[in-house]
Amino acid sequence: MKLGVSALVGALAVVFGAFGAHALKSVLTPDAIAVWNTGAHYHLLHAVLLVSIAFQKESYRGRDRAWSLLLAGIVLFSGSLYVLAWSGIRIVGAVTPVGGVLLIAGWLQLGVSGWRARKNRG
């Protein structure tokens, strides 16, 4: 399940990146394109991390929590940037930092989970 969702998130990152580079180039301002590209960049980067977590042999609560935090962070961070760039509705930008905090929390949770797993193995 996690691998399938992660792969879909990655595929969507490529679609959104290509859409921004080609279809939106003549529609949006350069500033809006830069916002869109930031969303696509973080989206793809974190999709790769989701896939790597999904490929781990053993599943445990901390890693699962990290995966969920990262997925929520992608949706809120990149999603809000896509909406902001496309619509110009500035208030949507208020969601972006929440997504960023979730991405950071996901990375930290992954690190703590790895440390705990290593410590438990001896």
C-alpha positions as CSV (number, residue, x, y, z in Angstrom):
1,M,0.0,0.0,0.0
2,K,2.7,2.5,1.0
3,L,4.8,1.8,-2.0
4,G,1.8,2.2,-4.3
5,V,0.8,5.6,-2.7
6,S,4.5,6.7,-2.8
7,A,4.8,5.8,-6.5
8,L,1.6,7.7,-7.2
9,V,2.9,10.8,-5.3
10,G,6.1,10.6,-7.3
11,A,4.3,10.3,-10.6
12,L,2.2,13.3,-9.7
13,A,5.3,15.3,-8.9
14,V,6.6,14.6,-12.4
15,V,3.2,15.6,-13.9
16,F,3.0,18.8,-11.9
17,G,6.6,19.7,-12.7
18,A,6.1,19.1,-16.4
19,F,2.8,21.0,-16.3
20,G,4.5,24.0,-14.7
21,A,7.4,23.9,-17.2
22,H,5.3,23.6,-20.3
23,A,1.6,24.4,-20.0
24,L,1.9,27.2,-17.4
25,K,4.9,28.9,-18.7
26,S,2.9,31.2,-20.9
27,V,0.0,31.6,-18.4
28,L,1.7,32.5,-15.1
29,T,4.0,35.2,-14.2
30,P,7.7,34.4,-13.6
31,D,7.2,34.8,-9.9
32,A,4.2,32.4,-9.9
33,I,6.3,29.9,-12.0
34,A,9.0,30.1,-9.4
35,V,6.5,29.3,-6.6
36,W,5.1,26.4,-8.7
37,N,8.6,25.1,-9.3
38,T,9.5,25.2,-5.6
39,G,6.4,23.1,-4.9
40,A,7.3,20.6,-7.6
41,H,10.9,20.4,-6.4
42,Y,10.0,19.6,-2.8
43,H,7.2,17.3,-4.0
44,L,9.5,15.2,-6.0
45,L,12.3,15.2,-3.4
46,H,10.0,14.0,-0.7
47,A,8.3,11.5,-3.0
48,V,11.6,9.8,-3.4
49,L,12.0,9.7,0.4
50,L,8.5,8.2,0.7
51,V,9.4,5.4,-1.8
52,S,12.6,4.7,0.1
53,I,10.7,4.4,3.4
54,A,8.1,2.1,1.7
55,F,10.9,-0.2,0.5
56,Q,12.2,-0.9,4.0
57,K,11.7,-4.5,4.9
58,E,10.4,-4.2,8.4
59,S,7.6,-1.8,9.3
60,Y,7.4,-0.2,12.7
61,R,5.4,2.6,14.2
62,G,8.1,5.3,14.1
63,R,8.9,4.8,10.4
64,D,5.2,4.6,9.6
65,R,4.6,7.9,11.5
66,A,7.5,9.5,9.5
67,W,6.0,8.4,6.2
68,S,2.6,9.8,7.2
69,L,4.1,13.1,8.4
70,L,6.0,13.4,5.1
71,L,2.9,12.6,3.0
72,A,0.9,15.2,4.9
73,G,3.7,17.7,4.5
74,I,3.9,17.2,0.7
75,V,0.2,17.7,0.4
76,L,0.1,20.9,2.5
77,F,3.5,22.4,1.5
78,S,3.5,21.6,-2.2
79,G,-0.2,21.6,-2.6
80,S,-0.5,25.1,-1.1
81,L,2.2,26.4,-3.4
82,Y,0.5,24.9,-6.4
83,V,-2.8,26.6,-5.5
84,L,-1.1,29.9,-4.6
85,A,0.8,30.0,-8.0
86,W,-2.3,29.0,-10.0
87,S,-4.9,31.1,-8.3
88,G,-2.9,34.0,-6.8
89,I,-5.0,33.7,-3.6
90,R,-2.4,34.8,-1.0
91,I,-4.1,33.4,2.1
92,V,-3.4,29.9,0.8
93,G,0.2,30.7,1.5
94,A,-0.6,30.5,5.2
95,V,-0.8,26.7,4.9
96,T,2.7,26.4,3.4
97,P,4.6,26.7,6.7
98,V,2.4,24.1,8.3
99,G,3.4,21.7,5.5
100,G,7.0,22.7,6.0
101,V,6.9,21.9,9.7
102,L,5.3,18.5,8.8
103,L,8.2,17.8,6.4
104,I,10.7,18.7,9.0
105,A,8.9,16.6,11.6
106,G,8.9,13.6,9.2
107,W,12.6,13.9,8.7
108,L,13.2,14.1,12.4
109,Q,10.9,11.2,13.1
110,L,12.7,9.1,10.6
111,G,16.0,9.9,12.2
112,V,14.7,9.1,15.7
113,S,13.2,5.9,14.4
114,G,16.4,4.8,12.8
115,W,18.4,5.6,16.0
116,R,15.9,3.7,18.1
117,A,15.9,0.7,15.8
118,R,19.7,0.6,15.8
119,K,19.8,0.9,19.6
120,N,17.4,-2.0,19.9
121,R,19.5,-4.2,17.7
122,G,22.4,-3.8,20.0
